[in-house]
Amino acid sequence: MHRTAMLRDPRTLGLGIALALVTAAMAFEPLTGIDVHVHSFPPLHGDWAPRVGPGTWAAVLIGVLAIRHAGTFALVAPWRRLLTASFVASLAWMLALAFVDGSDGIGVVLDGDLEYLQTARATTDLPATLATYVSRIPHDAPLGNWPSHVAGHPAGALSFFVLLVRVGLGSGFAAGMVVVLIASTTAAAVLVTLRRLDAEGLARVAAPFLVFGPAAIWQAVSADAMFAAVGAWGIAALAIAATSQRWWLAWSLLAGLLLGYLVMLSYGLPLFGLLSLTVLYLARSWRPLVPAVLAAVGVVLAFAYFGFYWWEAIVVLRSRYWAGIARLRPAYYWVLANLALLVLSAGPLVGAVVAQAIARLKQRTDGATRVVAWVTCAGIAMVLIANLSLMSKAEVERIWLPFVPWLLVGTALLSPAWRRWGLALQVVAALLVQHLFFTTW
């Protein structure tokens, strides 16, 4: 009877499905012999490389301290101290994991041939670059094509790294540290959002899971981690606008500017519109919608003024995408393998979280539980739409970083027993992935 009850528990079912997805995705190529066209250990874009390094002991120590104390601290700490602690702990956890590979864990990734920095260093006239940006997306561009990451993202991403170069932060290590510092604020932005939606108690419960998990491996130093922070603060500003009586217009405009810039960072992140509407619905205020949309459109039009037309670029990019390795990656594998990568990035507990959030939403719960369930389900919807678009076959361990924290807020819906061992599972998963695989982001 007890075993039957466990099998009917959505959390157990969700966790089981998540682990089964990872197992199946890893076993597919060795068992079938079908090349899924990714690095040596599908579905991860990385290589099997067991190792320890300078950051190993720091990462283990931080992980142990998190398992023992993070949950209690998050429940009792003054709010501002909790926000500060979430930043400091995120920074320490990311750096410790990255330094398993020494300083190269920070300094090498963004210097790669496919990344932004080499192009940013060569950019002497940004307006002229924006004017020719779309014409250089195709493989056969007359002026030479952009590297993969530059071509695969709107011009806002390259512009960010051009700015870093201009202010003297253009080395791989310096740019990497900037990305890590920005990424370390993501958890705080999510916590602010939940508190403004009257879910502070559950925000505190979720806080350790927003900081400690495998996502930190790719947050240091993938540019997508910076995208995640921009999106999180855009949503936080929107939540503040929707729940404020004074200065609501200023917060609405700030939200629009941040979310508009988010659209200029990645073609998949207009999906944050779903999360934005969810926040306004939960706040029971649509007042910020029009000014936020106008500000967001203003950002897109500002880039258009200099010659980068987002709506033209995405059409050209789609042609390049399907002319490249994407046409060789079997969709029937990657539709499921992408979800396995999400489990590896967000942590195995995400399976239980997704199942529990859907179950709670069906129960039509009220109050803070309703807020967390809706936010988590908005995260689920963004992932599913991104997956079914087939524009992200592989590499979503970094591409979907902006969606991960909004899924993990659902950890607050789990029981205390599940959270106690669940945080340990997340920490151990992060340590294993970082020490067993050499990821290339």
C-alpha positions as CSV (number, residue, x, y, z in Angstrom):
1,M,0.0,0.0,0.0
2,H,2.8,2.4,0.9
3,R,4.6,1.6,-2.4
4,T,1.4,2.2,-4.3
5,A,0.9,5.6,-2.6
6,M,4.5,6.5,-3.5
7,L,3.9,5.7,-7.2
8,R,0.8,7.8,-7.2
9,D,2.7,10.8,-5.7
10,P,3.3,13.3,-8.5
11,R,6.7,14.3,-7.0
12,T,8.0,10.7,-7.1
13,L,6.6,10.3,-10.6
14,G,8.1,13.5,-11.8
15,L,11.5,12.7,-10.3
16,G,11.4,9.3,-11.9
17,I,10.6,10.7,-15.3
18,A,13.4,13.2,-15.0
19,L,16.0,10.6,-14.2
20,A,14.6,8.3,-16.9
21,L,14.9,11.1,-19.5
22,V,18.6,11.7,-18.6
23,T,19.4,7.9,-18.7
24,A,17.6,7.4,-22.0
25,A,19.3,10.5,-23.6
26,M,22.7,9.3,-22.5
27,A,22.1,5.7,-23.6
28,F,20.6,6.5,-27.0
29,E,23.7,6.9,-29.2
30,P,25.7,4.1,-27.7
31,L,22.8,1.7,-28.0
32,T,21.6,2.7,-31.4
33,G,24.8,3.9,-33.1
34,I,22.9,6.9,-34.4
35,D,25.0,10.1,-34.5
36,V,23.1,12.9,-32.8
37,H,25.8,15.4,-33.7
38,V,27.0,16.8,-30.4
39,H,30.3,16.5,-28.5
40,S,31.5,13.2,-27.1
41,F,29.0,12.6,-24.4
42,P,25.4,13.3,-25.7
43,P,23.2,15.0,-24.8
44,L,25.7,17.3,-23.1
45,H,27.7,19.6,-25.3
46,G,30.9,18.5,-23.5
47,D,33.4,15.7,-23.0
48,W,33.8,12.9,-20.4
49,A,36.7,14.2,-18.3
50,P,36.8,13.1,-14.7
51,R,39.1,15.4,-12.7
52,V,39.6,17.5,-9.5
53,G,41.0,20.9,-9.4
54,P,41.8,24.0,-7.3
55,G,38.1,24.8,-6.8
56,T,37.1,21.3,-5.8
57,W,37.5,21.6,-2.0
58,A,35.9,25.0,-1.9
59,A,32.9,23.7,-3.9
60,V,32.5,20.7,-1.6
61,L,32.7,22.9,1.5
62,I,30.2,25.4,0.2
63,G,27.9,22.5,-0.8
64,V,28.1,20.9,2.7
65,L,27.4,24.3,4.4
66,A,24.5,24.9,2.0
67,I,22.9,21.5,2.8
68,R,23.3,22.0,6.5
69,H,22.5,25.7,7.0
70,A,21.0,27.4,3.9
71,G,17.4,26.4,4.5
72,T,17.3,27.5,8.1
73,F,19.1,30.8,7.3
74,A,16.7,31.6,4.5
75,L,13.7,31.3,6.8
76,V,15.0,33.5,9.6
77,A,17.3,36.1,8.1
78,P,16.2,39.7,7.7
79,W,15.0,40.2,4.1
80,R,17.8,42.5,3.0
81,R,20.4,40.2,4.5
82,L,18.8,37.3,2.6
83,L,19.1,39.1,-0.7
84,T,22.7,40.0,0.0
85,A,23.4,36.4,1.1
86,S,21.8,35.1,-2.1
87,F,24.2,37.2,-4.2
88,V,27.3,36.3,-2.2
89,A,26.5,32.6,-2.0
90,S,25.7,32.5,-5.8
91,L,29.0,34.2,-6.5
92,A,30.9,31.8,-4.3
93,W,29.2,28.7,-5.6
94,M,29.7,29.7,-9.3
95,L,33.4,30.6,-8.8
96,A,34.2,27.4,-6.8
97,L,32.7,25.2,-9.5
98,A,34.4,27.2,-12.3
99,F,37.8,27.0,-10.5
100,V,37.7,23.2,-10.7
101,D,39.5,24.1,-13.9
102,G,41.5,26.9,-12.4
103,S,41.4,30.4,-13.7
104,D,40.7,28.9,-17.2
105,G,37.2,28.0,-15.9
106,I,36.5,31.8,-16.0
107,G,39.0,33.1,-18.6
108,V,38.9,30.7,-21.5
109,V,35.3,30.2,-22.4
110,L,34.4,33.7,-23.7
111,D,37.6,33.8,-25.7
112,G,36.5,30.9,-27.9
113,D,36.3,31.3,-31.7
114,L,32.5,30.9,-31.7
115,E,31.9,33.5,-28.9
116,Y,31.4,37.3,-28.8
117,L,34.6,38.7,-27.5
118,Q,36.8,38.3,-30.6
119,T,34.2,40.1,-32.7
120,A,33.7,42.7,-30.0
121,R,37.4,43.5,-29.9
122,A,37.4,43.9,-33.7
123,T,34.4,46.2,-33.6
124,T,35.6,49.8,-34.0
125,D,32.4,51.3,-35.2
126,L,29.3,49.9,-33.5
127,P,26.7,51.8,-35.6
128,A,28.3,50.6,-38.8
129,T,28.3,47.1,-37.4
130,L,24.6,47.3,-36.6
131,A,23.9,48.5,-40.1
132,T,25.5,45.4,-41.7
133,Y,24.6,43.0,-38.9
134,V,21.8,41.1,-40.7
135,S,23.7,40.8,-44.0
136,R,26.5,38.9,-42.2
137,I,24.3,36.3,-40.6
138,P,24.2,33.9,-43.6
139,H,27.1,31.4,-44.1
140,D,27.8,32.8,-47.5
141,A,27.7,36.5,-46.5
142,P,29.8,38.5,-49.0
143,L,31.5,40.5,-46.2
144,G,32.1,37.3,-44.2
145,N,29.8,35.6,-41.8
146,W,29.6,36.2,-38.0
147,P,30.8,33.5,-35.6
148,S,28.0,31.1,-34.4
149,H,27.0,33.0,-31.2
150,V,27.1,36.4,-32.8
151,A,25.0,35.3,-35.7
152,G,22.7,33.3,-33.5
153,H,21.7,36.3,-31.3
154,P,20.3,39.7,-31.8
155,A,22.7,42.7,-31.8
156,G,22.2,43.5,-28.1
157,A,24.4,40.6,-27.1
158,L,27.4,41.7,-29.1
159,S,26.8,45.3,-28.1
160,F,27.1,44.3,-24.4
161,F,30.6,42.8,-25.0
162,V,31.6,45.8,-27.2
163,L,30.8,47.9,-24.2
164,L,33.0,45.7,-22.0
165,V,35.9,46.0,-24.4
166,R,35.5,49.8,-24.5
167,V,35.7,50.1,-20.7
168,G,38.7,47.9,-20.5
169,L,37.0,44.6,-19.5
170,G,37.6,42.9,-22.8
171,S,39.9,40.1,-21.7
172,G,38.3,36.6,-21.3
173,F,38.8,36.6,-17.5
174,A,37.5,40.2,-17.0
175,A,34.5,39.6,-19.2
176,G,33.9,36.3,-17.5
177,M,33.9,37.9,-14.1
178,V,31.4,40.5,-15.2
179,V,29.1,37.8,-16.4
180,V,29.4,35.9,-13.2
181,L,28.8,39.0,-11.1
182,I,25.7,39.9,-13.1
183,A,24.4,36.2,-13.0
184,S,24.9,36.2,-9.2
185,T,22.0,38.7,-8.9
186,T,19.4,36.5,-10.6
187,A,18.3,34.7,-7.4
188,A,17.7,38.1,-5.6
189,A,15.6,39.3,-8.5
190,V,13.4,36.2,-8.4
191,L,13.0,36.6,-4.6
192,V,12.0,40.3,-5.0
193,T,9.4,39.3,-7.5
194,L,7.8,36.6,-5.3
195,R,7.8,39.0,-2.3
196,R,6.0,41.7,-4.3
197,L,3.4,39.1,-5.2
198,D,2.8,38.3,-1.4
199,A,4.7,35.1,-1.4
200,E,7.6,36.0,0.8
201,G,7.4,32.9,2.9
202,L,7.6,30.6,0.0
203,A,10.3,32.8,-1.6
204,R,12.4,32.1,1.5
205,V,11.8,28.4,1.2
206,A,12.9,28.4,-2.4
207,A,15.9,30.6,-1.9
208,P,18.5,27.9,-1.4
209,F,17.4,26.1,-4.6
210,L,17.7,29.3,-6.6
211,V,21.4,29.5,-5.5
212,F,22.7,26.0,-5.2
213,G,22.4,23.6,-8.1
214,P,23.9,22.5,-11.4
215,A,22.8,25.7,-13.3
216,A,25.8,27.5,-11.7
217,I,28.1,25.4,-13.9
218,W,26.8,27.2,-17.0
219,Q,26.1,30.5,-15.3
220,A,29.9,30.8,-15.1
221,V,30.5,32.1,-17.7
222,S,27.8,31.7,-20.4
223,A,26.4,34.9,-21.8
224,D,23.0,33.3,-21.4
225,A,23.5,33.7,-17.6
226,M,23.7,37.4,-18.1
227,F,20.5,37.2,-20.2
228,A,18.8,35.4,-17.3
229,A,19.7,38.2,-14.9
230,V,18.4,40.9,-17.3
231,G,15.1,39.0,-17.6
232,A,14.8,38.4,-13.9
233,W,15.3,42.0,-13.0
234,G,12.8,43.0,-15.8
235,I,10.2,40.8,-14.2
236,A,11.1,42.1,-10.7
237,A,10.6,45.7,-11.9
238,L,7.3,44.7,-13.5
239,A,6.1,43.1,-10.2
240,I,7.1,46.3,-8.3
241,A,5.2,48.4,-10.8
242,A,2.1,46.3,-10.5
243,T,2.1,46.4,-6.7
244,S,3.1,50.1,-6.2
245,Q,1.0,53.2,-5.7
246,R,3.9,55.6,-6.1
247,W,6.5,55.5,-8.9
248,W,4.6,52.8,-10.7
249,L,5.1,54.5,-14.0
250,A,8.9,54.7,-13.5
251,W,9.0,51.0,-12.6
252,S,6.9,50.1,-15.6
253,L,9.2,52.0,-17.9
254,L,12.3,50.3,-16.3
255,A,10.6,46.9,-16.7
256,G,10.0,47.6,-20.4
257,L,13.5,48.8,-21.0
258,L,15.0,45.7,-19.4
259,L,12.6,43.3,-21.1
260,G,13.0,45.1,-24.4
261,Y,16.7,44.7,-24.1
262,L,16.1,41.0,-23.3
263,V,14.5,40.6,-26.7
264,M,17.6,42.1,-28.2
265,L,19.8,39.5,-26.4
266,S,18.2,36.3,-27.6
267,Y,15.5,35.4,-30.2
268,G,13.9,32.9,-27.8
269,L,13.4,35.3,-24.9
270,P,10.2,37.1,-26.1
271,L,8.8,34.1,-24.4
272,F,9.2,36.1,-21.2
273,G,6.0,37.8,-22.3
274,L,4.2,34.8,-20.9
275,L,5.8,35.3,-17.5
276,S,5.2,39.0,-17.7
277,L,1.5,38.5,-18.2
278,T,1.4,35.9,-15.4
279,V,3.0,38.4,-13.0
280,L,0.4,41.1,-13.9
281,Y,-2.4,38.6,-13.6
282,L,-1.2,37.5,-10.1
283,A,-0.8,41.1,-9.0
284,R,-4.3,41.9,-10.3
285,S,-3.0,45.0,-12.0
286,W,-2.7,45.6,-15.8
287,R,-1.8,49.2,-15.3
288,P,1.9,48.7,-16.1
289,L,1.2,46.9,-19.4
290,V,1.0,49.7,-21.8
291,P,4.0,51.8,-20.6
292,A,6.1,48.7,-20.3
293,V,5.3,47.6,-23.8
294,L,6.0,51.0,-25.2
295,A,9.4,51.1,-23.5
296,A,10.2,47.6,-24.8
297,V,9.2,48.5,-28.3
298,G,11.4,51.7,-27.9
299,V,14.4,49.5,-27.3
300,V,13.8,47.4,-30.4
301,L,13.2,50.5,-32.5
302,A,16.4,52.1,-31.2
303,F,18.4,49.2,-32.7
304,A,16.3,49.5,-35.8
305,Y,17.2,53.1,-36.1
306,F,20.9,52.0,-36.5
307,G,20.0,49.4,-39.0
308,F,19.4,46.2,-37.0
309,Y,15.9,45.0,-37.7
310,W,15.0,42.2,-35.3
311,W,12.1,40.9,-37.4
312,E,14.4,40.6,-40.5
313,A,17.3,39.1,-38.6
314,I,15.3,36.2,-37.2
315,V,14.2,35.1,-40.6
316,V,17.8,35.1,-41.9
317,L,19.0,33.3,-38.8
318,R,16.4,30.6,-39.3
319,S,17.8,29.9,-42.8
320,R,21.4,29.7,-41.4
321,Y,20.3,27.5,-38.5
322,W,18.7,24.9,-40.8
323,A,21.6,25.1,-43.2
324,G,24.0,24.1,-40.4
325,I,24.3,21.3,-38.0
326,A,20.7,21.6,-36.9
327,R,19.6,19.8,-40.1
328,L,21.7,16.8,-39.0
329,R,20.4,16.6,-35.4
330,P,17.4,14.3,-35.3
331,A,14.4,16.1,-33.9
332,Y,12.8,12.9,-32.5
333,Y,15.9,12.6,-30.2
334,W,16.4,16.2,-29.3
335,V,12.8,17.0,-28.4
336,L,13.3,14.6,-25.4
337,A,17.1,15.1,-25.0
338,N,16.5,18.8,-24.5
339,L,14.4,18.0,-21.5
340,A,17.1,15.7,-20.2
341,L,19.5,18.6,-20.5
342,L,17.1,20.8,-18.6
343,V,17.2,18.2,-15.8
344,L,21.0,18.3,-15.9
345,S,21.1,22.1,-15.7
346,A,18.2,22.8,-13.3
347,G,19.0,19.7,-11.3
348,P,17.1,16.4,-11.0
349,L,14.7,17.8,-8.4
350,V,13.1,19.8,-11.2
351,G,11.1,16.8,-12.3
352,A,9.4,16.6,-8.9
353,V,8.9,20.4,-8.9
354,V,7.1,20.4,-12.3
355,A,4.8,17.6,-11.3
356,Q,4.0,19.2,-8.0
357,A,3.3,22.6,-9.5
358,I,0.9,21.2,-12.1
359,A,-0.9,19.2,-9.4
360,R,-1.2,22.3,-7.2
361,L,-2.5,24.4,-10.1
362,K,-5.2,21.8,-10.8
363,Q,-6.2,22.0,-7.1
364,R,-7.0,25.7,-7.5
365,T,-5.1,26.7,-4.4
366,D,-5.1,30.3,-3.1
367,G,-2.6,32.7,-1.7
368,A,1.2,32.3,-1.9
369,T,0.9,28.7,-3.1
370,R,-1.2,29.8,-6.0
371,V,1.4,32.5,-6.9
372,V,4.3,30.0,-6.9
373,A,2.3,27.4,-8.8
374,W,1.4,29.9,-11.5
375,V,4.9,31.3,-11.8
376,T,6.4,27.7,-12.1
377,C,3.8,26.8,-14.7
378,A,4.7,29.9,-16.7
379,G,8.3,28.6,-16.6
380,I,7.1,25.2,-17.9
381,A,5.2,26.8,-20.7
382,M,8.2,28.8,-21.8
383,V,10.3,25.7,-21.9
384,L,7.7,23.7,-23.8
385,I,7.2,26.3,-26.5
386,A,11.0,26.8,-26.9
387,N,11.4,23.0,-27.2
388,L,8.6,22.6,-29.8
389,S,10.0,25.4,-31.9
390,L,12.9,23.1,-32.8
391,M,15.2,26.2,-32.8
392,S,17.1,24.9,-29.8
393,K,18.2,21.3,-30.7
394,A,21.0,20.7,-28.2
395,E,23.0,23.2,-26.1
396,V,20.0,24.1,-24.0
397,E,21.9,23.5,-20.8
398,R,23.0,27.2,-21.3
399,I,20.3,28.5,-23.7
400,W,17.5,27.8,-21.2
401,L,19.3,29.3,-18.2
402,P,16.8,32.2,-18.2
403,F,13.9,29.8,-17.7
404,V,15.5,27.7,-14.9
405,P,15.0,30.0,-11.8
406,W,11.3,30.3,-12.6
407,L,11.0,26.6,-12.6
408,L,12.9,26.2,-9.3
409,V,10.7,28.6,-7.4
410,G,8.4,25.5,-7.4
411,T,10.7,23.8,-4.9
412,A,8.7,25.9,-2.3
413,L,5.7,23.6,-3.0
414,L,7.6,20.5,-1.9
415,S,7.3,19.1,1.6
416,P,10.0,19.8,4.2
417,A,11.2,16.2,3.9
418,W,11.5,16.4,0.2
419,R,13.4,19.8,0.4
420,R,15.9,18.4,3.0
421,W,17.2,15.6,0.8
422,G,16.3,17.5,-2.4
423,L,18.9,20.3,-1.7
424,A,21.5,17.6,-1.1
425,L,20.6,16.0,-4.4
426,Q,20.9,19.3,-6.2
427,V,24.3,20.0,-4.7
428,V,25.7,16.5,-5.4
429,A,24.4,16.6,-9.0
430,A,26.3,19.9,-9.5
431,L,29.5,18.5,-8.1
432,L,29.2,15.3,-10.2
433,V,28.5,17.1,-13.4
434,Q,31.3,19.6,-13.0
435,H,33.9,17.0,-12.0
436,L,32.9,14.3,-14.5
437,F,32.3,16.4,-17.6
438,F,34.2,19.2,-19.3
439,T,31.5,21.5,-20.6
440,T,32.3,24.0,-23.3
441,W,30.2,26.9,-22.2
